[in-house]
C-alpha cells in the first residue's frame, strides 16, 4: 500500500509533538501498520518560529488551501482549537473527501452534529481521541471493546488545572488565588484560565462523553456548569473532617429515560479511587451493565500524551484505508440513524447529599432557625460541625451541615430563604456529595 500522507493545520506545541512522534517512532508505526504515515504539509500563520523539531522547508506553508487542494493528502489533523476558523477548515477538508483527526473538544461539543453529518455524506471518518483525557484511550474503549455495554454512568476528573489547584489546597492548606498564580507560572494554567476554573473545558468534554456513552445529541449549553473559583480552604478542611475530598467532577448518568449532565465541585469519599487522583492527572470512571465499573487514569494534557492520542487515531485510519474501507466507524460509535434525543433531567430534579457552610452571627436561636428552614423544605440533617466562639469576638462563625439526600430544587429554595435572614453574614456555600458513584 502507498504511504499515508497527512496535512496538519496548526503547528503549536501539540503539532510539534505530533511531528516528533511520527519522526521518532516511524519504524515502529510502519511495523504495526504496514505502511508509512508522513506529514506532507503543515499549515500555520507562523512558519519561522523554532518548534524544537526539524521539518523540510517545503512542508511548511501559510496557505491552508495547500492542504485542501493536495489530492494525495487523505487525512487532515486540525490543531488550531476554538470554533472558527477551525469549523470552516474541518468542513472544507471533509468536502474534499479527507478524513479528520482533531483534539478540538470545544468545536465538537458545539458543532459536532453538523461535522458528523458532513462526514457521513462524504463517507469519511472523524476521529477525536485526544479531545478528552489527552493520552487516555477512553473514547476508543467506549466505541470499541466496551461497545456491547449499556452505560449507566460516566464520571470524570477531566481538567488538570482544576485538579492541580484542588490537590494543593487539600495537601497544603493553600489559598485558591495563590495556587492559581503558581499554576500559571508552571504552565499548568493558561494566562486567562476562565474556561478551566469555571468548568467550561470540563463541560465540553462531558458533552462528548455523554454522546458516546448514551448515543444521544446533547446541547452543550444545557449542561449545568459550575467551577471551583468559590471553593475556599475552609470548604476543603470541613470536607476532610466529614471524610471527603473535593474534586471538580463531570457527571453523566442515564436513569429512568433521562440524562443527568452536570459539572461542579463534588465531595467524594476518601476511600474512592477518584479521591486519590491528584495533580494534573485525569481519570474517567465508566459503568457498563456487563463490564461493571472501569476506571481510566493518566495525563490528561501535555504535548506527548496528546500527540500519542492523535497518532493513535492516524494509525486507526491507516488500517481502515488498508482494508479498503472509506468509513469503518461513525464518530459516536452508533449508526447515524440510531442517535436519539434523550431528555435532560432538570438540575432542580436531581437528588444528592449536600455540605452547607453557613457564615452566621454567634447568637442564640441561629441553629434552630437554620434547621427550621431546612425542615420546612424537606431537608434533614445527617451531621453538623459548629466552630467554637471566642468570648468577646464579634466575627462571624461557620456552621457546617451535612444533609441526607435531598432534591436540588428544595435545597436551593431553602438557602434562598435562609440567606435573607439577618443572622447570615455572607452567601451560603453548598457543595454536592456523591457517595454512590456507580
C-alpha angles and dihedrals in degrees: 000000000000119000117273110248118207136192120212122205111195122033101200129122095303093043090054088051091054091051091048094050095047090050100043097042098035095122093045090052092047090050091054099040103030093232140060125261112212136179106234097176136016116193123197136141088237114051098157104064114100109249095183093254131089123234131169111268092236092061095063120083139164091209111086088193088071085073097043093047096049106098092196093062107091101170130045122199113205113203105152093098130206128071105286138067084007093070093049092048094048093048091047092051090050091049087055089055097253126142117240131226116181142163092200106123093167092056094048094043091058104026104020096114092056092046094047092049091051090050091050091053092052096040096238133127132245112207123186111163091140092058093079125041099353106241095002107113096217099128092051089051093051092050095038130026094015095042094109092065131092103225119223099182146001116196125173153167097225108164121070095194093058093042091051091051095047092045093056092044088053099043100037105024087239124166119254094237094049093049092047089054090051091048090056091049091051093047093247091116131044120243085253102037096176097115090051104042095039092053099247095122090050091049091053089056093044090055089059094045093049091050092049096044099042103027095236143126113246128187106228090212091063094060111107104239128189126163136208103251092105095052112111135194088255090059091050091049096049092045088056091048088057091048100259142112124216117235132165100245133193106211125193120172134169118204137143091003094302134101127224111207115173142143121202144123107288135189112228127183116268091236093058114102091231089063089064095054101109142173118007094336123120131210134189123196119200127186118203126184093239106022095044120205118354125177129202120199135182148095108326098197143010136100101281101040092047092047088051091058093045094050089045087059089049090053091050091052092047090055090049091052091047088057090054094244119135095198120014099170137022113240095252095039093246125099108264093247092051097064105113136195108241117185118248116235110239113248090238089061099055119102125220144142115256141206109216120194114196123190105209145168109257100241137123118282097024097115092043090053093050093045090048093054092047091049093049088059094047096256116139126200119239099180141342143205121200120186117231118255121231113223111257093013111128096184119117118265128213124244112192121196130186111204133206115246111304142167114271091226092054092049092050091050093048093050092049088055094045094047090057089062115101090228089071113088100189139005111294117251117221129185125189120235126216109196095161112048095172 
